[in-house]
Every structure is written in C-alpha cells, then in structure tokens.
Amino acid sequence: MTMYLVAIHRPDDYDPSREDDAMSRAIDALNDAMVAAGVRIFVGGLHPARSAKSLRRQPDGTVRVTDGPYLATSEHVGGFWVLEAADFDAALEWGRKAAVACRAPVEVRPFL
C-alpha cells in the first residue's frame, strides 16, 4: 500500500480558539475511524507559520536562517495525517472526511 499526506491548510490568522466542541468531536471521530480502518500512521498539528524558521543554502555554501515560513502565502499547513491507503481514491475519501471534520481546505499527496 502507498502512503499519503493529508494536509490541512489554515489561514495565517487562524485562531484555534474558534474551534467549537462539535468540530473537536468530528476530528476525534475521524481519527478514531482512521485508526479502526488501520490507515493512520501518524498525525500532528503545527504551530502557526509565523513560528517557523526557513533555511536556505547560500552561493558560498553557508546556510542562512530567517524567521517565518519558506513561502510567502496567506495559508499554510496547520496539521496533517500520514495514511497508508490501498490507492489514491481511498486516500481522497479520507481527505474528503478531513475537509468536513476540520472545516478547512485539504491537500492529499502520495509519498514517493
């Protein structure tokens, strides 16, 4: 089976305190379903993108560290699951469920 990244995207100004009990229950139920189906390998939430550090190799071979995310966008990955699914369609179905539970855009991508 192939492994897939199911990534939740959040706006930079996302406030986790806006998550209500219904949303928390929906995410918990999704996690329980993933475990019961035997597809969930790992799950994790991330701090806001503003807490990131970006590292870039410079022409002289040194590595420059700067504050903030690598990409300058208005949305970043806020959390993710790593799933092992039979095929892309199965992973997409979990992604659909994640988009509903998290009330957010989701990206599904296979690992190499």
A tleap script that builds the chain and sets N, CA, C and O, in Angstrom:
source leaprc.protein.ff14SB
mol = sequence {
  NMET THR MET TYR LEU VAL ALA ILE HIE ARG
  PRO ASP ASP TYR ASP PRO SER ARG GLU ASP
  ASP ALA MET SER ARG ALA ILE ASP ALA LEU
  ASN ASP ALA MET VAL ALA ALA GLY VAL ARG
  ILE PHE VAL GLY GLY LEU HIE PRO ALA ARG
  SER ALA LYS SER LEU ARG ARG GLN PRO ASP
  GLY THR VAL ARG VAL THR ASP GLY PRO TYR
  LEU ALA THR SER GLU HIE VAL GLY GLY PHE
  TRP VAL LEU GLU ALA ALA ASP PHE ASP ALA
  ALA LEU GLU TRP GLY ARG LYS ALA ALA VAL
  ALA CYS ARG ALA PRO VAL GLU VAL ARG PRO
  PHE CLEU
}
set mol.1.N position { 0.851 -1.191 0.000 }
set mol.1.CA position { 0.000 0.000 0.000 }
set mol.1.C position { 0.888 1.243 0.000 }
set mol.1.O position { 2.018 1.222 0.488 }
set mol.2.N position { 0.357 2.304 -0.549 }
set mol.2.CA position { 1.065 3.572 -0.660 }
set mol.2.C position { 0.738 4.471 0.524 }
set mol.2.O position { -0.365 4.432 1.070 }
set mol.3.N position { 1.709 5.275 0.905 }
set mol.3.CA position { 1.475 6.249 1.973 }
set mol.3.C position { 1.122 7.592 1.357 }
set mol.3.O position { 1.630 7.968 0.300 }
set mol.4.N position { 0.227 8.312 2.054 }
set mol.4.CA position { -0.270 9.600 1.570 }
set mol.4.C position { -0.204 10.641 2.680 }
set mol.4.O position { -0.398 10.336 3.857 }
set mol.5.N position { 0.071 11.862 2.278 }
set mol.5.CA position { -0.005 13.004 3.181 }
set mol.5.C position { -1.371 13.640 2.984 }
set mol.5.O position { -1.755 13.959 1.859 }
set mol.6.N position { -2.105 13.825 4.071 }
set mol.6.CA position { -3.372 14.557 4.054 }
set mol.6.C position { -3.124 15.798 4.898 }
set mol.6.O position { -3.069 15.720 6.126 }
set mol.7.N position { -2.974 16.942 4.238 }
set mol.7.CA position { -2.575 18.177 4.921 }
set mol.7.C position { -3.754 19.139 5.017 }
set mol.7.O position { -4.470 19.363 4.041 }
set mol.8.N position { -3.943 19.701 6.198 }
set mol.8.CA position { -4.974 20.693 6.452 }
set mol.8.C position { -4.347 22.073 6.282 }
set mol.8.O position { -3.284 22.345 6.839 }
set mol.9.N position { -4.996 22.936 5.521 }
set mol.9.CA position { -4.489 24.291 5.308 }
set mol.9.C position { -5.314 25.282 6.119 }
set mol.9.O position { -6.543 25.221 6.143 }
set mol.10.N position { -4.622 26.179 6.770 }
set mol.10.CA position { -5.257 27.208 7.597 }
set mol.10.C position { -4.735 28.579 7.194 }
set mol.10.O position { -3.585 28.705 6.771 }
set mol.11.N position { -5.578 29.616 7.322 }
set mol.11.CA position { -5.084 30.976 7.058 }
set mol.11.C position { -4.079 31.378 8.139 }
set mol.11.O position { -4.118 30.868 9.259 }
set mol.12.N position { -3.195 32.284 7.792 }
set mol.12.CA position { -2.171 32.713 8.753 }
set mol.12.C position { -2.766 33.264 10.038 }
set mol.12.O position { -2.175 33.118 11.107 }
set mol.13.N position { -3.925 33.894 9.943 }
set mol.13.CA position { -4.530 34.483 11.137 }
set mol.13.C position { -5.519 33.536 11.826 }
set mol.13.O position { -6.372 33.980 12.595 }
set mol.14.N position { -5.401 32.227 11.548 }
set mol.14.CA position { -6.326 31.257 12.130 }
set mol.14.C position { -6.222 31.265 13.655 }
set mol.14.O position { -5.129 31.257 14.221 }
set mol.15.N position { -7.360 31.282 14.290 }
set mol.15.CA position { -7.430 31.300 15.749 }
set mol.15.C position { -8.023 29.975 16.225 }
set mol.15.O position { -9.226 29.759 16.080 }
set mol.16.N position { -7.198 29.077 16.793 }
set mol.16.CA position { -7.697 27.775 17.228 }
set mol.16.C position { -8.810 27.867 18.279 }
set mol.16.O position { -9.566 26.912 18.461 }
set mol.17.N position { -8.913 28.985 18.956 }
set mol.17.CA position { -9.974 29.115 19.963 }
set mol.17.C position { -11.355 29.170 19.299 }
set mol.17.O position { -12.371 29.034 19.980 }
set mol.18.N position { -11.399 29.370 17.974 }
set mol.18.CA position { -12.671 29.365 17.249 }
set mol.18.C position { -13.210 27.953 17.052 }
set mol.18.O position { -14.366 27.785 16.662 }
set mol.19.N position { -12.394 26.939 17.315 }
set mol.19.CA position { -12.834 25.561 17.160 }
set mol.19.C position { -13.817 25.225 18.281 }
set mol.19.O position { -13.484 25.329 19.461 }
set mol.20.N position { -15.018 24.826 17.903 }
set mol.20.CA position { -16.026 24.510 18.907 }
set mol.20.C position { -16.008 23.019 19.241 }
set mol.20.O position { -15.265 22.243 18.640 }
set mol.21.N position { -16.833 22.638 20.203 }
set mol.21.CA position { -16.889 21.236 20.635 }
set mol.21.C position { -17.297 20.306 19.498 }
set mol.21.O position { -16.786 19.191 19.391 }
set mol.22.N position { -18.214 20.760 18.650 }
set mol.22.CA position { -18.667 19.926 17.537 }
set mol.22.C position { -17.507 19.618 16.591 }
set mol.22.O position { -17.381 18.494 16.104 }
set mol.23.N position { -16.662 20.616 16.333 }
set mol.23.CA position { -15.520 20.397 15.458 }
set mol.23.C position { -14.523 19.443 16.102 }
set mol.23.O position { -13.995 18.554 15.434 }
set mol.24.N position { -14.264 19.620 17.377 }
set mol.24.CA position { -13.349 18.722 18.094 }
set mol.24.C position { -13.856 17.287 18.073 }
set mol.24.O position { -13.081 16.352 17.875 }
set mol.25.N position { -15.159 17.115 18.276 }
set mol.25.CA position { -15.740 15.765 18.239 }
set mol.25.C position { -15.626 15.159 16.840 }
set mol.25.O position { -15.358 13.967 16.695 }
set mol.26.N position { -15.833 15.986 15.815 }
set mol.26.CA position { -15.734 15.495 14.445 }
set mol.26.C position { -14.311 15.043 14.118 }
set mol.26.O position { -14.116 14.011 13.474 }
set mol.27.N position { -13.332 15.805 14.555 }
set mol.27.CA position { -11.930 15.432 14.321 }
set mol.27.C position { -11.578 14.181 15.117 }
set mol.27.O position { -10.900 13.294 14.598 }
set mol.28.N position { -12.026 14.096 16.367 }
set mol.28.CA position { -11.785 12.895 17.172 }
set mol.28.C position { -12.408 11.665 16.510 }
set mol.28.O position { -11.788 10.603 16.460 }
set mol.29.N position { -13.635 11.812 16.003 }
set mol.29.CA position { -14.312 10.694 15.335 }
set mol.29.C position { -13.558 10.276 14.074 }
set mol.29.O position { -13.443 9.085 13.784 }
set mol.30.N position { -13.044 11.254 13.325 }
set mol.30.CA position { -12.258 10.944 12.131 }
set mol.30.C position { -10.994 10.190 12.506 }
set mol.30.O position { -10.651 9.197 11.864 }
set mol.31.N position { -10.297 10.652 13.539 }
set mol.31.CA position { -9.098 9.949 13.987 }
set mol.31.C position { -9.428 8.523 14.418 }
set mol.31.O position { -8.702 7.588 14.080 }
set mol.32.N position { -10.516 8.355 15.158 }
set mol.32.CA position { -10.930 7.016 15.586 }
set mol.32.C position { -11.227 6.127 14.383 }
set mol.32.O position { -10.852 4.954 14.371 }
set mol.33.N position { -11.901 6.678 13.367 }
set mol.33.CA position { -12.227 5.910 12.167 }
set mol.33.C position { -10.967 5.514 11.406 }
set mol.33.O position { -10.872 4.403 10.885 }
set mol.34.N position { -9.997 6.432 11.344 }
set mol.34.CA position { -8.739 6.122 10.658 }
set mol.34.C position { -7.998 5.000 11.366 }
set mol.34.O position { -7.459 4.101 10.720 }
set mol.35.N position { -7.970 5.051 12.695 }
set mol.35.CA position { -7.308 4.002 13.480 }
set mol.35.C position { -8.038 2.677 13.283 }
set mol.35.O position { -7.405 1.645 13.058 }
set mol.36.N position { -9.364 2.704 13.365 }
set mol.36.CA position { -10.158 1.479 13.213 }
set mol.36.C position { -9.961 0.853 11.835 }
set mol.36.O position { -9.960 -0.371 11.697 }
set mol.37.N position { -9.794 1.698 10.814 }
set mol.37.CA position { -9.582 1.204 9.448 }
set mol.37.C position { -8.141 0.762 9.213 }
set mol.37.O position { -7.835 0.144 8.193 }
set mol.38.N position { -7.260 1.079 10.157 }
set mol.38.CA position { -5.858 0.688 10.036 }
set mol.38.C position { -5.072 1.504 9.026 }
set mol.38.O position { -4.057 1.033 8.512 }
set mol.39.N position { -5.527 2.735 8.729 }
set mol.39.CA position { -4.835 3.554 7.726 }
set mol.39.C position { -3.937 4.626 8.334 }
set mol.39.O position { -3.017 5.108 7.672 }
set mol.40.N position { -4.188 5.001 9.571 }
set mol.40.CA position { -3.445 6.122 10.156 }
set mol.40.C position { -2.079 5.665 10.640 }
set mol.40.O position { -1.958 4.755 11.460 }
set mol.41.N position { -1.045 6.327 10.107 }
set mol.41.CA position { 0.338 6.057 10.512 }
set mol.41.C position { 0.782 7.095 11.537 }
set mol.41.O position { 1.392 6.756 12.551 }
set mol.42.N position { 0.472 8.364 11.265 }
set mol.42.CA position { 0.908 9.455 12.127 }
set mol.42.C position { -0.014 10.636 11.911 }
set mol.42.O position { -0.546 10.827 10.817 }
set mol.43.N position { -0.201 11.428 12.954 }
set mol.43.CA position { -0.994 12.648 12.858 }
set mol.43.C position { -0.303 13.724 13.681 }
set mol.43.O position { 0.289 13.427 14.719 }
set mol.44.N position { -0.372 14.967 13.230 }
set mol.44.CA position { 0.238 16.046 14.000 }
set mol.44.C position { -0.316 17.402 13.617 }
set mol.44.O position { -0.619 17.664 12.453 }
set mol.45.N position { -0.440 18.244 14.602 }
set mol.45.CA position { -0.813 19.635 14.383 }
set mol.45.C position { 0.437 20.492 14.452 }
set mol.45.O position { 1.417 20.127 15.101 }
set mol.46.N position { 0.397 21.617 13.789 }
set mol.46.CA position { 1.558 22.501 13.738 }
set mol.46.C position { 1.233 23.860 14.336 }
set mol.46.O position { 0.096 24.329 14.263 }
set mol.47.N position { 2.239 24.485 14.924 }
set mol.47.CA position { 2.106 25.861 15.378 }
set mol.47.C position { 1.932 26.754 14.149 }
set mol.47.O position { 2.222 26.322 13.034 }
set mol.48.N position { 1.466 27.984 14.331 }
set mol.48.CA position { 1.298 28.893 13.183 }
set mol.48.C position { 2.598 29.074 12.395 }
set mol.48.O position { 3.695 28.955 12.940 }
set mol.49.N position { 2.447 29.365 11.105 }
set mol.49.CA position { 3.604 29.512 10.219 }
set mol.49.C position { 4.568 30.591 10.705 }
set mol.49.O position { 5.766 30.523 10.428 }
set mol.50.N position { 4.058 31.580 11.422 }
set mol.50.CA position { 4.949 32.655 11.904 }
set mol.50.C position { 6.004 32.130 12.885 }
set mol.50.O position { 7.000 32.807 13.139 }
set mol.51.N position { 5.791 30.927 13.439 }
set mol.51.CA position { 6.777 30.359 14.365 }
set mol.51.C position { 7.868 29.578 13.627 }
set mol.51.O position { 8.802 29.079 14.254 }
set mol.52.N position { 7.755 29.470 12.299 }
set mol.52.CA position { 8.717 28.699 11.505 }
set mol.52.C position { 10.027 29.455 11.310 }
set mol.52.O position { 10.087 30.677 11.448 }
set mol.53.N position { 11.046 28.719 10.995 }
set mol.53.CA position { 12.339 29.245 10.543 }
set mol.53.C position { 12.601 28.633 9.175 }
set mol.53.O position { 12.357 27.445 8.968 }
set mol.54.N position { 13.087 29.425 8.257 }
set mol.54.CA position { 13.423 28.942 6.921 }
set mol.54.C position { 14.933 28.923 6.760 }
set mol.54.O position { 15.628 29.853 7.170 }
set mol.55.N position { 15.422 27.864 6.164 }
set mol.55.CA position { 16.861 27.701 5.946 }
set mol.55.C position { 17.126 27.612 4.456 }
set mol.55.O position { 16.495 26.832 3.743 }
set mol.56.N position { 18.082 28.433 3.989 }
set mol.56.CA position { 18.406 28.453 2.566 }
set mol.56.C position { 19.922 28.384 2.389 }
set mol.56.O position { 20.677 29.133 3.009 }
set mol.57.N position { 20.335 27.475 1.534 }
set mol.57.CA position { 21.763 27.385 1.205 }
set mol.57.C position { 22.130 28.592 0.359 }
set mol.57.O position { 21.427 28.938 -0.591 }
set mol.58.N position { 23.218 29.216 0.706 }
set mol.58.CA position { 23.720 30.395 0.003 }
set mol.58.C position { 24.783 29.974 -1.012 }
set mol.58.O position { 25.342 28.882 -0.906 }
set mol.59.N position { 25.066 30.840 -2.002 }
set mol.59.CA position { 26.069 30.507 -3.027 }
set mol.59.C position { 27.439 30.164 -2.440 }
set mol.59.O position { 28.181 29.377 -3.028 }
set mol.60.N position { 27.784 30.749 -1.277 }
set mol.60.CA position { 29.089 30.463 -0.681 }
set mol.60.C position { 29.092 29.176 0.149 }
set mol.60.O position { 30.101 28.838 0.768 }
set mol.61.N position { 27.952 28.451 0.163 }
set mol.61.CA position { 27.877 27.187 0.883 }
set mol.61.C position { 27.334 27.292 2.298 }
set mol.61.O position { 27.016 26.273 2.912 }
set mol.62.N position { 27.222 28.498 2.825 }
set mol.62.CA position { 26.649 28.658 4.161 }
set mol.62.C position { 25.131 28.508 4.082 }
set mol.62.O position { 24.548 28.519 2.998 }
set mol.63.N position { 24.514 28.369 5.232 }
set mol.63.CA position { 23.059 28.260 5.295 }
set mol.63.C position { 22.526 29.462 6.062 }
set mol.63.O position { 22.929 29.711 7.198 }
set mol.64.N position { 21.636 30.189 5.449 }
set mol.64.CA position { 21.024 31.370 6.062 }
set mol.64.C position { 19.716 30.954 6.716 }
set mol.64.O position { 18.904 30.261 6.102 }
set mol.65.N position { 19.510 31.373 7.952 }
set mol.65.CA position { 18.283 31.095 8.694 }
set mol.65.C position { 17.511 32.398 8.844 }
set mol.65.O position { 18.050 33.399 9.316 }
set mol.66.N position { 16.245 32.378 8.437 }
set mol.66.CA position { 15.398 33.560 8.552 }
set mol.66.C position { 14.113 33.199 9.284 }
set mol.66.O position { 13.707 32.036 9.302 }
set mol.67.N position { 13.480 34.189 9.881 }
set mol.67.CA position { 12.211 33.989 10.566 }
set mol.67.C position { 11.091 33.820 9.550 }
set mol.67.O position { 11.084 34.462 8.500 }
set mol.68.N position { 10.158 32.956 9.875 }
set mol.68.CA position { 8.960 32.795 9.067 }
set mol.68.C position { 9.021 31.615 8.121 }
set mol.68.O position { 10.047 30.948 7.990 }
set mol.69.N position { 7.894 31.372 7.464 }
set mol.69.CA position { 7.798 30.233 6.554 }
set mol.69.C position { 8.585 30.466 5.276 }
set mol.69.O position { 8.926 31.599 4.937 }
set mol.70.N position { 8.865 29.393 4.582 }
set mol.70.CA position { 9.603 29.474 3.324 }
set mol.70.C position { 8.793 30.207 2.265 }
set mol.70.O position { 9.324 31.052 1.543 }
set mol.71.N position { 7.505 29.883 2.174 }
set mol.71.CA position { 6.649 30.514 1.165 }
set mol.71.C position { 5.886 31.678 1.758 }
set mol.71.O position { 5.375 31.585 2.874 }
set mol.72.N position { 5.805 32.758 1.031 }
set mol.72.CA position { 5.031 33.917 1.460 }
set mol.72.C position { 3.615 33.775 0.893 }
set mol.72.O position { 3.330 34.229 -0.215 }
set mol.73.N position { 2.746 33.145 1.661 }
set mol.73.CA position { 1.360 32.936 1.240 }
set mol.73.C position { 0.442 33.303 2.402 }
set mol.73.O position { 0.904 33.543 3.518 }
set mol.74.N position { -0.842 33.342 2.134 }
set mol.74.CA position { -1.799 33.674 3.198 }
set mol.74.C position { -2.302 32.444 3.929 }
set mol.74.O position { -2.992 32.572 4.940 }
set mol.75.N position { -1.969 31.234 3.435 }
set mol.75.CA position { -2.346 29.986 4.097 }
set mol.75.C position { -1.132 29.071 4.166 }
set mol.75.O position { -0.264 29.095 3.293 }
set mol.76.N position { -1.089 28.262 5.224 }
set mol.76.CA position { -0.017 27.289 5.411 }
set mol.76.C position { -0.592 26.018 5.994 }
set mol.76.O position { -1.735 25.990 6.450 }
set mol.77.N position { 0.209 24.965 5.977 }
set mol.77.CA position { -0.217 23.703 6.573 }
set mol.77.C position { -0.351 23.896 8.070 }
set mol.77.O position { 0.581 24.349 8.734 }
set mol.78.N position { -1.521 23.549 8.600 }
set mol.78.CA position { -1.772 23.682 10.028 }
set mol.78.C position { -1.700 22.359 10.765 }
set mol.78.O position { -1.569 22.330 11.989 }
set mol.79.N position { -1.783 21.273 10.030 }
set mol.79.CA position { -1.722 19.942 10.609 }
set mol.79.C position { -1.791 18.929 9.485 }
set mol.79.O position { -2.046 19.281 8.334 }
set mol.80.N position { -1.560 17.659 9.826 }
set mol.80.CA position { -1.521 16.648 8.769 }
set mol.80.C position { -1.691 15.252 9.339 }
set mol.80.O position { -1.500 15.010 10.531 }
set mol.81.N position { -2.049 14.360 8.462 }
set mol.81.CA position { -2.048 12.934 8.738 }
set mol.81.C position { -1.126 12.266 7.721 }
set mol.81.O position { -1.007 12.727 6.586 }
set mol.82.N position { -0.490 11.203 8.122 }
set mol.82.CA position { 0.177 10.304 7.191 }
set mol.82.C position { -0.640 9.022 7.225 }
set mol.82.O position { -0.780 8.381 8.267 }
set mol.83.N position { -1.173 8.664 6.071 }
set mol.83.CA position { -2.037 7.494 5.962 }
set mol.83.C position { -1.416 6.460 5.035 }
set mol.83.O position { -0.627 6.797 4.152 }
set mol.84.N position { -1.773 5.213 5.241 }
set mol.84.CA position { -1.417 4.150 4.316 }
set mol.84.C position { -2.731 3.636 3.743 }
set mol.84.O position { -3.538 3.032 4.450 }
set mol.85.N position { -2.932 3.884 2.456 }
set mol.85.CA position { -4.207 3.546 1.823 }
set mol.85.C position { -3.973 2.658 0.610 }
set mol.85.O position { -2.886 2.632 0.034 }
set mol.86.N position { -5.017 1.935 0.240 }
set mol.86.CA position { -4.925 0.996 -0.878 }
set mol.86.C position { -4.609 1.700 -2.191 }
set mol.86.O position { -3.874 1.167 -3.022 }
set mol.87.N position { -5.164 2.899 -2.382 }
set mol.87.CA position { -4.936 3.635 -3.620 }
set mol.87.C position { -5.285 5.109 -3.403 }
set mol.87.O position { -5.734 5.504 -2.327 }
set mol.88.N position { -5.069 5.909 -4.445 }
set mol.88.CA position { -5.296 7.349 -4.340 }
set mol.88.C position { -6.756 7.668 -4.052 }
set mol.88.O position { -7.051 8.589 -3.290 }
set mol.89.N position { -7.673 6.913 -4.655 }
set mol.89.CA position { -9.093 7.155 -4.414 }
set mol.89.C position { -9.449 6.959 -2.943 }
set mol.89.O position { -10.232 7.727 -2.385 }
set mol.90.N position { -8.880 5.938 -2.319 }
set mol.90.CA position { -9.134 5.704 -0.889 }
set mol.90.C position { -8.568 6.849 -0.058 }
set mol.90.O position { -9.201 7.292 0.901 }
set mol.91.N position { -7.378 7.331 -0.420 }
set mol.91.CA position { -6.783 8.459 0.295 }
set mol.91.C position { -7.628 9.715 0.116 }
set mol.91.O position { -7.800 10.489 1.057 }
set mol.92.N position { -8.154 9.919 -1.087 }
set mol.92.CA position { -9.016 11.074 -1.339 }
set mol.92.C position { -10.286 11.023 -0.496 }
set mol.92.O position { -10.775 12.058 -0.043 }
set mol.93.N position { -10.813 9.839 -0.289 }
set mol.93.CA position { -12.015 9.712 0.542 }
set mol.93.C position { -11.711 10.143 1.978 }
set mol.93.O position { -12.530 10.813 2.608 }
set mol.94.N position { -10.545 9.765 2.496 }
set mol.94.CA position { -10.149 10.234 3.837 }
set mol.94.C position { -9.940 11.747 3.819 }
set mol.94.O position { -10.276 12.435 4.783 }
set mol.95.N position { -9.388 12.260 2.724 }
set mol.95.CA position { -9.209 13.708 2.593 }
set mol.95.C position { -10.543 14.442 2.613 }
set mol.95.O position { -10.659 15.504 3.225 }
set mol.96.N position { -11.545 13.886 1.951 }
set mol.96.CA position { -12.890 14.486 1.983 }
set mol.96.C position { -13.409 14.558 3.410 }
set mol.96.O position { -13.946 15.580 3.838 }
set mol.97.N position { -13.242 13.461 4.139 }
set mol.97.CA position { -13.705 13.419 5.527 }
set mol.97.C position { -12.944 14.429 6.383 }
set mol.97.O position { -13.519 15.043 7.281 }
set mol.98.N position { -11.649 14.600 6.104 }
set mol.98.CA position { -10.839 15.566 6.846 }
set mol.98.C position { -11.300 16.992 6.561 }
set mol.98.O position { -11.357 17.817 7.472 }
set mol.99.N position { -11.631 17.289 5.299 }
set mol.99.CA position { -12.098 18.631 4.941 }
set mol.99.C position { -13.397 18.958 5.664 }
set mol.99.O position { -13.604 20.095 6.088 }
set mol.100.N position { -14.267 17.975 5.805 }
set mol.100.CA position { -15.536 18.184 6.508 }
set mol.100.C position { -15.286 18.350 8.011 }
set mol.100.O position { -15.789 19.290 8.626 }
set mol.101.N position { -14.516 17.445 8.592 }
set mol.101.CA position { -14.281 17.490 10.041 }
set mol.101.C position { -13.536 18.745 10.461 }
set mol.101.O position { -13.870 19.355 11.477 }
set mol.102.N position { -12.529 19.137 9.689 }
set mol.102.CA position { -11.687 20.280 10.051 }
set mol.102.C position { -12.218 21.605 9.526 }
set mol.102.O position { -11.725 22.672 9.892 }
set mol.103.N position { -13.225 21.528 8.664 }
set mol.103.CA position { -13.806 22.748 8.089 }
set mol.103.C position { -12.728 23.612 7.441 }
set mol.103.O position { -12.657 24.822 7.655 }
set mol.104.N position { -11.889 22.948 6.641 }
set mol.104.CA position { -10.738 23.632 6.041 }
set mol.104.C position { -10.349 22.941 4.740 }
set mol.104.O position { -10.700 21.781 4.520 }
set mol.105.N position { -9.624 23.652 3.878 }
set mol.105.CA position { -9.102 23.017 2.665 }
set mol.105.C position { -8.101 21.920 3.031 }
set mol.105.O position { -7.381 22.021 4.024 }
set mol.106.N position { -8.074 20.892 2.223 }
set mol.106.CA position { -7.205 19.735 2.454 }
set mol.106.C position { -6.460 19.417 1.169 }
set mol.106.O position { -7.009 19.536 0.074 }
set mol.107.N position { -5.223 19.018 1.309 }
set mol.107.CA position { -4.424 18.559 0.180 }
set mol.107.C position { -4.049 17.105 0.435 }
set mol.107.O position { -3.614 16.759 1.534 }
set mol.108.N position { -4.216 16.255 -0.568 }
set mol.108.CA position { -3.816 14.847 -0.474 }
set mol.108.C position { -2.714 14.624 -1.493 }
set mol.108.O position { -2.858 14.960 -2.669 }
set mol.109.N position { -1.604 14.050 -1.024 }
set mol.109.CA position { -0.473 13.849 -1.921 }
set mol.109.C position { 0.229 12.534 -1.568 }
set mol.109.O position { 0.493 12.269 -0.395 }
set mol.110.N position { 0.533 11.709 -2.580 }
set mol.110.CA position { 1.245 10.452 -2.289 }
set mol.110.C position { 2.722 10.714 -1.994 }
set mol.110.O position { 3.326 11.644 -2.528 }
set mol.111.N position { 3.285 9.867 -1.130 }
set mol.111.CA position { 4.722 9.882 -0.907 }
set mol.111.C position { 5.403 9.209 -2.072 }
set mol.111.O position { 4.798 8.367 -2.737 }
set mol.112.N position { 6.652 9.561 -2.336 }
set mol.112.CA position { 7.422 8.904 -3.402 }
set mol.112.C position { 7.733 7.481 -3.003 }
set mol.112.O position { 8.375 6.753 -3.761 }
savepdb mol mol.pdb
quit
